[in-house]
Amino acid sequence: MANSWQPKLGDKFVRRPRVSPHPLRRVLGVSGLFSAGYGNVGSSIYYALGLVALVAGGATPVVLGIAGILFIFTALTYAEGTAMFPEAGGSASFARHGFNDLMGFIAGWALMFSYIVTISISAYTIPSYLGLFWEPLKTSPLAHTGVAMGIVLLLMLVNVIGVRESSQVNVWLAILDIATQLLIIVLALVLLFQPAVFCQRVTGYWPSTANLIFGIAIAAIAFTGVETVSQMAEETKRPQVRAPRAYMLMIVVVLLIFSGVSVSAFSAMTPSELASEWATDPIAGIAHNVSATIVPDEIAARLFSDPIQFFLASWFLDVLRFSLPVLVAVLAATILFIATNAGLLGISRLAFSLGRFNLVPGVMGKVHPRFKTPYMSIVVFTMVAVLLQVPGFFRSDLFESLGGLYAFGSMLSFALAHLSILALRWKMPKAERPFKVGWNIRFRGVEFPVSAVIGLLGTAVIWAIVVIMQEYSRWVGFGWMGLGLGIYFLFRWQRKVSSTRAVK
């Protein structure tokens, strides 16, 4: 029988407190998302340029261009997936919806590895730029590695205590970073660029076929960090609209800056100089060589005849000549410090996301009783990042090895992101997609984006190249994935649930 009870006059009701439907404040707009994304992707140019030159030599601009195409396809994939599922997790979220919990864990664990290496390599690069002020930071393995490890441990303490990051500060730093890089590009092109010299440095230092192929794989490191926008979707106002816009803006700015910087580098120095003296601080090398070519009186005399204008121009160029290397050193160290911290923040967000869907044990998302931060995941994964830096005390090739590890984790997670978007097109062809990638091919009535197909093939091939050609990355990377899968299956077995079925 249907319940026929109706309230009568005088009845009292107890109103339950309304529970917020969303645990995070949605405060970010396009500028906040872009600055966070560019802070990760844009920071990589401060070390990726030299890292690529170590392998690809004169082909560095070419392989960066090829990797840039894959970056476009990957950003489009993340834009569609984030608009469809505006939740933290990135590729892990896409794989969980497109396939099952096991695939979601594999993508998330690979992404976790790329965050850990982000922390290691970003912090490892900071002392090289600060070597302008104290040379042993760049030349002494003991001082260099020790300071890098200290930076990581300091940020671990900061994140455990729980210091809030400021989105507005990130926006202004991104603007200052872009403006400084554009200034360096303009000065290098005006003062140093000679088409014949540039072409000679490309062809004269052309690498072997094996190094060219491996260079393309390493070049992909320059564009990793693209998942940052997706990780912050739950803190974004109208993420279905603003996340894709942030991705589009990031594509344009990143490709413009990276192409300009690579041309500027080959205008300022030879590939061998870039891969040796300036390998760990390539932008400092460009600034150093640009400053050396600025002759204030000579340039001012060509531009102005008026004595007052000549004096002002000469004074400005003199200040610029001395301040440009200092500005680059300070700004690079700051941006890389923020990128290191962003890796720790990304780990905490990702650990929460994986724990929320029962993909990792709950202890990884355990919150500190006083500071209210996920201290267990921060401490555990930070110590792994520090452990990866230890070989820096006695190995000269650690920088290149970290690049291979970065490519291992990021390319695996990117390949699974592309595969998941294709699976979602097949599994949920009529689902609402606030942002849908164009240029589709139709198969059995379902539209598949060409960019995701090419992106899947490209990232999978790059990942395979890293596995085949770099033994260190192969053993460490597979060791990490094997450890994670062991934890996952044991955890699910203890919960007495299937390894693939979703658990509420």
Disulfide bonds with the S-S distance in Angstrom:
none
